[in-house]
Amino acid sequence: MNTIPHWISGSPVAGTDTAPVFNPATGQEQARVVLGGAADVDAAVTAAAKAFETWSESSLTQRTQVMFNLRQLLVEHEEELGRIISAEHGKTVDDARGEITRGREVVEYACGLGDILKGSFSDQVSRGVDVHNFRQPLGVVAGITPFNFPAMVPLWMHPIAIATGNTFILKPSERDPSAANFIADLYQQAGLPDGVFNVVHGGKDAVDAILTHPGIQAVSFVGSTPIAKYVHEQATSHGKRVQALGGAKNHAVVLPDADLEFAANHITAGAYGSAGERCMAVSVAVAVGDAADALVEVLERKAHEVKVGPGDQPGTEMGPLVTKAAQERVENAVGTAAAQGATVVVDGRGLKIDGHEEGFFTGPSLLDHVTTEMAAYKEELFGPVLAIVRADSLDQAIDLINANPYGNGTALFTASGEAARRFQRRIKVGMIGINVPVPVPMSYYSFGGWKDSLIGDNPIHGPEGIRFYTRPKVVTTRWPQPTQQINAGFNFPTSS
């Protein structure tokens, strides 16, 4: 059976402890992944620190050329990488291609850093004195990434970190680790020097070693809110910069003036795509006023039409959940919702796929008459479950969303510009879609929510990503003529 190794200083590195990697569509173990700890993290930091000495002094042209090469290799190998992701995560190959594309957009953004990193210059701020500024890399930085986007989320981190002159250590999810090693090989083909990009696999031991290692200057994390809080607390207490993106409970509000067929189409895709295992998935539809009954009717029909099956099977729209435990957790949540008084309009529990009876499949579930006190509303289920909450007005819907502890993404379906403007100004959420169900920003904007969806104040990629992985210097210069005498002043300097 294949064993997936670490990748340190341009080479695979074996380990002694391993864990199983499953194919979610069959329920069968298909590989083993090594589980690293403090010693492996230390080896990666040593390699990255050595590589930083020369990589940080490389030209911007050399760094962006690597990104251009990586971008082309991601295009050429999209199908192969997509199938690797599908086999370990369970999502459809088409969905995996989509995440590769969105990750590649950040690589494209990194290709243009020559313009973005330009500093500013102020001439003659005082007599014979000029000021300019520029940004420099931090050193060795690390990323701890989740299972649900094994290519895209790391690609939101390391291209910007590397293109700005840092060296990088990635700790991917042990559930679907192969994409990380595949991209490490692409980096090598792209001309990236050994040690600039490293991969250490593992669980909590590897995470804790990253959070406490004195040689790591910054940590980027995407995952659940409790772990995001832990990462932020541990890493900041050890003097590191931290990006810590947490969980979500994303609402889609549907007003009576909305095109219900259009809204239901997009909410269905946003709720059940990737089996709901997205931090930007639509997990709550807020039906306002007269829209409610008609919306539920359309959503019920569309939930029944979702084609569930293995991710590599043509025509499949939704694959299995990533693990058996995730399948059981989601199906138990549907039962709990029914016990608490929700109406189970569509019940996805107990689904069996011919030829894949041991796979971790569950079908789309649709719950109506959900209240904010129910577990199905309060908990991040991270599965194909859509809860319907009814509201009397847009203002009531806004208040409901603002009272939720999460603030990652939200959407409004309406034909009213006034309602859209009111919604986007009053809502306490970081990323908003107007007639767009999954409002993930483009790479030249930054991704990050509010409240418990972002711990600290550092969003990911885009301009905020560049600021996170660099620090500024401001230089004040004077070049007096050799014969010119300038008296030094003991008072605080002024621009006179």
C-alpha positions in Angstrom: 0.0 0.0 0.0 1.3 3.5 -0.9 2.7 5.6 2.0 2.5 9.3 1.6 5.7 10.9 2.9 6.7 14.4 4.1 8.4 16.7 1.6 11.4 18.5 3.0 14.1 20.3 1.2 13.0 19.0 -2.2 12.8 15.3 -1.3 10.3 12.8 0.2 11.0 12.0 3.8 9.7 8.8 5.4 8.2 8.5 8.9 7.5 5.7 11.3 4.0 6.4 12.5 1.2 6.4 9.9 -2.5 6.8 9.6 -5.0 5.5 7.0 -6.3 7.5 4.1 -9.7 6.3 2.9 -11.6 6.5 -0.4 -14.9 8.0 0.8 -16.8 6.5 -2.1 -15.9 2.9 -1.3 -15.2 3.2 2.4 -11.9 1.4 1.8 -8.4 2.3 3.0 -6.4 3.3 -0.1 -3.1 4.6 1.4 -1.2 5.5 4.5 0.2 8.9 5.4 3.1 9.5 7.7 2.4 11.4 11.0 5.1 13.9 11.9 5.9 15.6 15.1 8.3 18.1 16.6 11.4 16.5 15.0 9.9 16.6 11.5 8.7 20.2 12.0 12.2 21.1 13.2 13.8 19.5 10.2 11.5 21.4 7.9 12.2 24.7 9.7 15.9 24.1 9.4 15.6 23.5 5.6 13.3 26.5 5.2 15.6 28.8 7.2 18.6 27.9 5.1 16.6 28.4 1.9 15.4 31.8 3.2 18.9 33.1 3.2 19.1 33.0 -0.6 15.4 33.1 -1.6 14.8 36.3 0.4 17.6 37.9 -1.7 16.3 36.6 -5.0 15.0 39.0 -7.6 11.3 39.8 -7.9 11.7 38.6 -11.5 12.9 35.2 -10.4 10.1 34.8 -7.8 7.3 35.8 -10.2 8.8 33.6 -13.0 8.4 30.6 -10.6 4.7 31.6 -10.2 4.2 31.9 -13.9 5.6 28.4 -14.3 3.5 27.0 -11.5 0.4 28.5 -13.0 1.1 26.8 -16.3 1.8 23.4 -14.6 -1.5 23.7 -12.6 -3.3 24.1 -15.9 -1.5 21.2 -17.5 -2.1 18.8 -14.5 -5.6 20.0 -13.6 -7.3 16.7 -14.5 -4.7 14.5 -12.6 -4.8 16.7 -9.5 -8.6 16.9 -9.6 -8.8 13.1 -9.6 -6.4 12.8 -6.7 -8.6 15.2 -4.7 -11.8 13.4 -5.6 -10.4 10.0 -4.6 -9.3 11.2 -1.1 -12.0 13.9 -0.4 -15.0 12.5 -2.2 -16.1 15.6 -4.1 -16.8 15.3 -7.8 -13.9 15.7 -10.2 -15.6 18.8 -11.7 -15.8 20.4 -8.2 -12.2 19.5 -7.6 -11.3 21.3 -10.9 -13.2 24.3 -9.7 -11.2 24.5 -6.5 -7.9 24.2 -8.4 -9.1 27.1 -10.6 -9.8 29.3 -7.7 -6.5 28.4 -6.1 -4.7 29.1 -9.4 -6.2 32.6 -9.4 -4.1 33.4 -6.3 -1.0 32.2 -8.2 -1.9 34.6 -11.0 -2.3 37.4 -8.4 1.2 36.5 -7.1 2.5 36.8 -10.7 1.7 40.5 -10.6 3.5 41.3 -7.4 6.0 43.5 -9.2 3.4 46.2 -9.4 1.7 45.5 -6.0 4.9 45.6 -4.0 6.0 49.0 -5.3 6.7 51.4 -2.4 6.3 55.1 -2.4 8.7 58.0 -2.5 8.4 61.5 -1.0 10.9 64.1 -2.3 12.2 67.0 -0.2 10.1 66.3 2.9 12.6 68.6 4.6 15.5 70.5 3.2 17.6 67.9 1.5 15.7 65.0 3.0 13.7 62.3 1.1 11.6 59.5 2.4 10.7 56.1 0.8 9.3 52.8 2.0 9.3 49.2 1.0 8.2 45.8 2.3 10.4 42.8 3.2 9.5 39.1 3.9 9.2 37.7 7.5 11.2 34.5 7.2 9.9 31.0 7.7 6.1 30.9 7.7 3.6 28.0 8.0 0.1 27.0 6.9 -2.3 24.6 8.6 -5.1 23.7 6.3 -8.4 21.8 6.3 -9.6 18.7 4.4 -12.4 20.3 2.5 -10.2 22.2 0.0 -6.8 20.3 -0.1 -5.6 22.3 -3.1 -7.4 25.7 -3.0 -6.9 26.8 0.7 -3.1 26.1 0.7 -2.9 27.9 -2.6 -4.5 30.9 -0.9 -1.5 31.0 1.3 1.9 29.8 -0.1 2.0 31.5 -3.5 1.8 35.0 -1.8 4.1 34.0 1.0 6.7 32.6 -1.4 6.4 35.3 -4.0 7.1 38.0 -1.3 10.3 36.2 -0.4 9.3 33.9 2.5 9.8 30.2 2.8 6.9 28.0 3.7 5.9 24.9 5.6 2.5 23.3 4.9 0.7 21.0 7.3 -2.3 19.7 5.3 -5.1 17.6 6.6 -4.2 14.0 7.1 -7.5 12.9 5.6 -6.6 14.0 2.0 -2.8 14.7 2.0 -1.8 13.8 -1.5 -2.6 17.1 -3.2 0.0 18.8 -1.0 2.8 16.5 -2.2 1.6 16.8 -5.8 1.9 20.6 -5.7 5.3 20.3 -4.0 6.5 18.4 -7.0 5.0 21.0 -9.4 6.9 23.7 -7.5 10.1 21.8 -8.1 9.3 21.5 -11.8 8.5 25.3 -11.8 12.1 26.0 -10.6 11.5 26.7 -7.0 14.8 26.1 -5.0 14.7 23.2 -2.5 13.6 24.1 1.0 11.4 27.1 0.0 8.3 24.9 0.1 8.0 22.0 2.5 5.2 19.6 3.6 4.9 18.0 7.0 2.0 15.7 7.5 0.5 14.9 10.9 -2.1 15.6 13.5 -2.1 17.7 16.7 1.6 16.9 17.5 2.7 18.5 14.2 0.3 21.5 14.7 1.6 22.2 18.2 5.2 22.0 17.0 4.4 24.6 14.4 2.6 26.9 16.8 5.5 26.9 19.3 8.6 26.6 17.1 10.8 29.7 17.6 11.9 29.6 14.0 8.5 30.1 12.5 7.4 33.8 12.2 3.8 33.5 11.1 1.0 30.9 10.9 -2.0 30.8 8.6 -4.9 28.6 9.6 -8.3 27.6 8.2 -10.7 25.3 10.1 -13.3 25.2 12.8 -13.7 28.1 15.2 -12.6 26.3 18.4 -9.3 25.2 16.7 -8.9 28.7 15.2 -9.1 30.2 18.7 -6.6 27.6 19.9 -4.2 28.3 17.1 -4.5 32.1 17.5 -3.9 31.9 21.3 -1.0 29.5 21.1 0.8 31.1 18.1 0.4 34.7 19.3 1.6 33.7 22.8 4.8 32.5 21.1 5.3 35.8 19.2 3.9 34.8 15.8 1.6 36.6 13.4 -1.6 34.7 12.9 -4.3 34.3 10.3 -7.0 32.2 11.9 -10.2 31.6 9.9 -12.9 29.7 11.7 -16.3 28.2 11.0 -19.6 29.5 9.6 -23.3 29.4 9.5 -24.1 31.1 6.2 -27.7 32.4 5.5 -29.4 33.0 2.2 -32.3 35.4 2.5 -35.1 35.1 -0.1 -37.6 38.0 -0.4 -41.0 37.6 -2.0 -39.9 39.6 -5.1 -37.1 37.2 -5.9 -37.3 34.8 -8.8 -37.9 31.6 -6.8 -36.7 29.2 -9.5 -33.4 31.1 -9.8 -33.0 31.5 -6.0 -33.8 27.8 -5.4 -31.4 26.6 -8.1 -28.5 28.6 -6.6 -29.3 27.8 -3.0 -29.5 24.1 -3.8 -26.1 24.2 -5.4 -24.7 26.3 -2.5 -26.1 24.0 0.1 -25.4 20.5 -1.4 -22.3 21.2 -3.5 -19.3 19.3 -2.2 -21.8 17.6 0.2 -22.0 20.8 2.2 -18.4 20.5 3.3 -17.6 24.2 2.6 -17.1 27.0 5.0 -19.1 29.1 2.5 -21.9 26.6 2.0 -25.5 27.8 2.4 -26.7 26.1 5.5 -29.7 28.3 6.3 -32.3 29.7 3.9 -34.3 32.6 5.5 -37.7 32.7 3.7 -39.3 36.1 4.2 -43.1 36.5 4.3 -45.0 35.1 1.4 -41.9 33.5 -0.2 -41.8 30.7 2.4 -44.2 28.0 1.2 -43.4 28.5 -2.5 -39.7 28.4 -1.8 -39.9 25.2 0.2 -41.9 23.6 -2.6 -39.2 24.4 -5.2 -36.3 23.5 -2.9 -37.9 20.1 -2.1 -38.2 19.3 -5.8 -34.6 20.4 -6.5 -33.2 18.4 -3.5 -34.8 15.3 -4.9 -33.1 16.0 -8.3 -29.5 16.2 -6.9 -27.5 13.3 -8.4 -25.5 11.6 -5.7 -22.7 9.1 -6.5 -19.0 8.6 -6.6 -17.1 11.7 -7.4 -15.4 10.3 -10.5 -18.6 9.1 -12.1 -19.9 11.3 -14.9 -23.1 13.2 -14.1 -22.5 13.0 -10.3 -23.4 16.4 -8.6 -22.7 15.4 -5.0 -20.3 12.9 -3.7 -19.9 11.2 -0.2 -18.8 12.8 3.0 -15.1 12.6 3.8 -15.3 10.0 6.7 -17.7 7.6 8.3 -17.7 9.7 11.4 -18.8 12.7 9.3 -21.6 10.7 7.8 -22.9 9.5 11.2 -22.7 13.0 12.6 -24.7 14.6 9.8 -27.4 11.9 9.9 -27.7 12.1 13.6 -28.2 15.9 13.2 -31.2 15.3 11.0 -32.7 13.0 13.6 -32.1 15.5 16.3 -33.8 18.3 14.3 -36.9 16.1 13.8 -37.0 15.4 17.6 -36.7 19.1 18.3 -39.7 19.9 16.1 -38.4 20.6 12.6 -40.2 19.3 9.6 -38.0 16.9 7.6 -39.2 17.7 4.1 -36.4 15.7 2.4 -34.6 13.0 4.4 -31.2 12.0 3.0 -30.4 9.5 5.7 -29.6 5.9 4.9 -28.7 6.4 1.2 -27.0 3.5 -0.4 -25.3 3.7 -3.8 -25.2 0.6 -5.9 -21.7 -0.9 -6.0 -20.6 1.5 -3.3 -22.6 0.3 -0.4 -19.8 0.9 2.1 -19.2 4.5 0.9 -19.8 7.4 3.2 -22.9 8.7 1.4 -25.8 10.6 2.7 -28.4 12.3 0.5 -29.5 16.0 0.6 -31.7 16.8 3.6 -34.2 19.7 3.8 -35.6 20.9 7.1 -38.5 23.3 7.4 -39.8 25.3 10.4 -36.3 25.4 12.0 -36.0 27.9 14.9 -32.9 29.6 16.2 -33.0 27.5 19.3 -32.6 24.2 17.5 -29.2 22.4 17.1 -29.7 22.3 13.4 -29.5 26.1 13.4 -26.9 26.7 16.0 -24.3 24.1 15.0 -22.1 24.1 12.0 -23.2 20.7 10.5 -20.7 20.7 7.6 -22.9 18.4 5.6 -25.7 18.4 3.0 -28.4 19.7 5.3 -30.4 22.9 4.5 -32.5 24.5 7.2 -35.4 26.8 6.4 -36.1 29.6 8.9 -39.1 31.8 8.4 -39.1 35.6 8.9 -41.8 38.2 8.6 -39.6 40.9 7.0 -36.2 41.7 5.7 -35.3 43.7 8.8 -36.2 40.7 11.0 -34.0 38.5 8.8 -31.1 40.9 9.2 -31.5 41.0 12.9 -31.6 37.2 13.0 -28.4 36.9 11.0 -26.7 39.6 13.1 -27.5 37.7 16.3 -25.7 34.6 15.0 -22.2 34.2 16.4 -20.7 33.5 12.9 -20.2 36.1 10.3 -18.5 34.5 7.3 -20.8 34.7 4.3 -24.4 35.6 3.5 -26.6 36.2 0.5 -29.8 38.0 -0.5 -32.1 37.1 -3.3 -34.2 40.0 -4.4 -35.2 42.2 -7.4 -35.0 45.3 -5.2 -32.0 47.6 -5.3 -33.1 49.3 -2.1 -33.5 46.1 -0.2 -30.0 45.0 -1.4 -28.4 48.2 -0.4 -30.1 48.1 3.0 -29.0 44.5 3.5 -25.4 45.0 2.6 -25.0 48.0 4.8 -26.7 46.6 7.9 -25.5 43.0 7.9 -22.7 42.1 10.2 -21.0 39.6 7.9 -17.7 39.8 6.1 -18.6 38.5 2.6 -22.0 39.3 1.0 -23.6 38.0 -2.2 -26.5 39.8 -3.9 -28.2 37.1 -6.0 -24.9 35.2 -5.5 -25.1 32.2 -3.1 -21.4 31.6 -2.4 -19.7 35.0 -2.4 -16.1 33.9 -2.4 -14.0 37.0 -3.4 -11.7 37.0 -6.3 -8.0 36.7 -5.6 -7.3 40.4 -5.7 -9.7 41.0 -2.8 -9.2 39.4 0.6 -11.2 36.5 2.1 -12.4 36.7 5.7 -15.5 36.9 7.8 -16.5 38.7 11.0 -17.2 37.6 14.5 -16.4 33.9 15.3 -15.5 33.3 11.6 -12.3 35.2 11.9 -10.2 35.1 15.0 -8.0 38.2 15.1 -8.0 40.7 12.3 -6.0 39.1 9.4 -8.0 38.0 6.3 -6.4 35.8 3.7 -5.0 36.4 0.2 -5.3 39.6 -1.8 -3.9 42.9 -0.4 -4.3 41.7 3.2 -2.3 38.5 2.4 0.6 40.6 1.1 0.6 42.7 4.3 0.4 39.6 6.4 3.5 38.0 4.9 5.7 41.2 4.8 6.6 44.0 7.1 7.3 47.6 6.1 10.4 49.7 6.3 10.5 53.5 6.0 13.8 55.1 5.1 14.6 58.8 5.6 17.7 59.9 3.7 19.9 63.0 3.5 22.9 63.3 1.2 24.6 66.6 2.1 27.3 68.1 -0.1 30.8 67.4 1.2 31.4 71.1 1.9 28.0 71.7 3.4 27.8 71.9 7.2 24.5 71.0 8.9 24.1 71.6 12.6 22.5 68.7 14.5 19.5 69.6 16.6 18.7 68.3 20.1 15.0 69.0 19.8 12.6 66.5 18.2 13.1 66.7 14.4 10.6 68.5 12.3 10.1 69.0 8.6 11.4 72.6 8.4 
